[in-house]
């Protein structure tokens, strides 16, 4: 059985992704602390990971005037640098075996920022999208695909903690599909990109956001 590594697997969307992949892969679950850039990734490099799902994220934000460099660097360390380090550790093994999937969970906020105070987060997700596209071209012909999934605002314990109910109602009213999103919506998109059926797709973004952003 092929193997998968899902970061951020303790969260609502990450947990749903890991559970969905369990049917077809031997899944290793990690959370954000396991992707600390100060950590030693040599143990990961020794694993035969076939599917890497970068889902761990730091959502810290502040208005421009209050955004300090420590917050900016932390958000980008978790959201951009950790996926880079994990790819550097795991992609060589995928290339050697001639098959692999890298799936980066970004956000539809890059395409449609919902409001102020999100400069650090949206910038980091834009950087991860650029990383996805550039790496897809670099790995073309190796058997390794690199894609992104950009979910919309999904009610999870974390998002409900950080946002008021009216924020969810406002976004729901802007979606083409008039139903709340669920973590399984994103998990389904990731499962497809991890499958053989998605073997011709690379450098692409799937946006399971109820039709809020039309790419």
C-alpha positions in Angstrom: 0.0 0.0 0.0 1.2 3.5 -0.8 1.8 5.9 2.0 0.6 9.5 2.7 1.7 12.2 5.1 -0.9 14.8 6.2 0.3 17.8 8.2 -2.2 19.8 10.2 -4.1 16.6 10.7 -5.4 17.6 14.1 -7.6 20.3 12.6 -11.1 20.0 11.1 -10.0 20.0 7.5 -6.7 18.1 8.0 -8.5 15.4 10.1 -11.1 15.0 7.3 -8.3 14.7 4.7 -6.4 12.1 6.7 -9.6 10.1 7.3 -10.5 10.2 3.6 -7.1 9.0 2.5 -7.1 6.1 5.0 -9.1 4.0 2.5 -6.3 4.0 -0.1 -3.1 4.9 1.8 -1.2 4.1 5.0 -1.5 7.6 6.5 0.8 9.3 8.9 -0.7 12.3 10.7 1.2 15.2 12.0 0.3 18.6 13.3 1.9 22.0 13.1 4.4 21.5 15.9 5.8 18.5 14.0 6.6 20.9 11.0 8.7 23.3 13.1 11.5 24.5 10.9 14.0 24.1 13.7 13.2 20.4 13.8 15.2 17.6 12.2 13.5 16.4 9.1 16.1 13.6 8.4 13.7 11.0 9.9 11.1 12.1 7.4 13.5 11.9 4.5 14.1 8.2 5.3 10.4 7.5 4.8 8.8 6.3 1.5 6.1 8.8 1.4 4.1 8.8 -1.8 1.6 11.5 -1.1 2.4 14.7 0.9 -0.5 16.9 1.9 0.6 20.3 3.3 -2.4 21.3 5.4 -0.8 22.8 8.5 -1.4 26.6 8.7 -1.0 29.6 10.9 -3.9 32.0 10.6 -2.5 34.8 12.7 -3.3 38.2 11.4 -3.4 41.8 12.3 -4.1 45.2 10.5 -1.0 46.5 8.6 -0.2 49.1 11.3 -0.2 46.3 14.0 1.5 43.5 12.0 4.9 42.9 13.6 7.7 41.0 12.0 7.5 38.1 14.4 3.9 37.4 13.4 4.8 37.8 9.7 7.7 35.5 9.9 5.8 32.9 12.0 2.9 32.8 9.5 5.3 32.4 6.5 7.5 29.8 8.4 4.5 27.5 8.9 2.6 28.2 5.7 5.4 28.4 3.2 8.8 27.4 4.6 7.5 24.2 6.2 6.0 22.9 2.9 9.3 23.7 1.2 11.4 21.8 3.8 9.0 18.8 3.6 9.2 18.7 -0.1 13.0 18.8 0.0 12.9 15.9 2.4 10.3 13.7 0.7 10.1 14.5 -3.0 13.5 13.0 -3.9 12.1 9.6 -2.8 9.0 10.1 -5.0 11.1 11.0 -8.0 13.3 7.9 -7.4 10.2 5.7 -7.4 8.7 7.5 -10.4 5.3 8.3 -8.7 4.2 10.9 -6.2 1.7 13.5 -5.3 2.2 16.9 -3.5 -1.0 18.6 -2.5 -0.9 22.0 -0.9 -3.9 23.3 0.9 -4.1 27.0 0.2 -7.2 29.2 0.5 -9.7 31.0 -1.7 -8.9 34.2 0.2 -5.9 34.6 -2.1 -8.3 35.0 -5.0 -10.9 37.0 -3.0 -9.7 38.5 0.3 -12.7 38.8 2.5 -11.6 41.9 4.5 -8.8 43.7 6.2 -6.3 42.4 8.7 -5.3 39.4 6.6 -2.2 40.6 4.9 0.1 37.9 6.4 -2.2 35.0 5.8 -3.2 35.8 2.3 0.3 36.6 1.3 1.5 33.3 2.6 -1.2 31.4 0.7 -0.3 33.3 -2.5 3.3 32.3 -2.0 2.3 28.6 -1.6 0.3 28.8 -4.8 3.3 30.1 -6.7 5.4 27.4 -5.1 2.9 24.8 -6.3 3.0 26.0 -9.9 6.8 26.4 -10.1 7.4 23.0 -8.5 4.9 21.4 -10.9 7.0 22.6 -13.8 10.3 21.6 -12.2 9.0 18.0 -11.6 7.3 17.6 -14.9 8.3 14.2 -16.4 9.3 12.6 -13.1 5.9 11.0 -12.3 5.3 13.5 -9.4 2.4 15.9 -9.7 2.0 19.1 -7.6 -1.4 20.7 -7.1 -3.3 22.9 -4.7 -6.7 22.9 -3.1 -8.2 26.2 -2.1 -11.2 25.7 0.2 -13.6 28.4 1.2 -14.7 29.4 4.7 -15.5 26.1 6.4 -17.2 25.9 9.8 -14.7 24.0 12.0 -14.0 24.3 15.7 -11.0 26.6 14.9 -12.9 28.9 12.5 -15.9 29.1 14.8 -13.6 30.2 17.6 -12.0 32.9 15.5 -15.0 34.3 13.6 -18.5 35.5 14.6 -21.6 33.7 13.2 -22.4 36.7 11.0 -19.1 36.1 9.1 -20.2 32.6 8.0 -23.7 33.9 7.1 -22.1 36.7 4.9 -19.9 34.3 3.0 -22.7 31.7 2.6 -24.8 34.4 1.0 -22.1 35.1 -1.6 -21.7 31.4 -2.6 -23.3 30.0 -5.7 -24.2 27.0 -3.7 -26.4 27.9 -0.7 -25.1 25.4 1.7 -22.4 25.6 4.3 -19.1 23.9 3.4 -17.8 20.9 5.3 -14.3 19.5 5.8 -15.2 16.6 3.6 -15.6 18.9 0.7 -11.9 19.7 0.8 -11.1 16.1 1.6 -12.8 14.9 -1.5 -10.8 17.2 -3.7 -7.5 16.1 -2.1 -8.5 12.4 -2.5 -9.0 13.0 -6.2 -5.7 14.7 -6.6 -4.0 11.9 -4.8 -5.6 9.3 -7.1 -4.5 7.7 -10.3 -7.3 9.5 -12.1 -5.6 12.8 -11.5 -2.4 11.7 -13.1 -2.7 14.3 -15.9 -3.2 17.2 -13.6 -0.3 19.2 -12.2 0.2 22.9 -11.4 -3.6 23.2 -10.9 -5.9 24.5 -8.2 -9.2 23.0 -7.2 -11.5 25.5 -5.4 -14.1 23.7 -3.2 -15.8 26.8 -1.9 -19.4 26.5 -3.0 -18.8 28.7 -6.1 -17.6 31.8 -4.3 -14.5 32.1 -6.5 -14.9 31.2 -10.1 -11.5 30.4 -11.6 
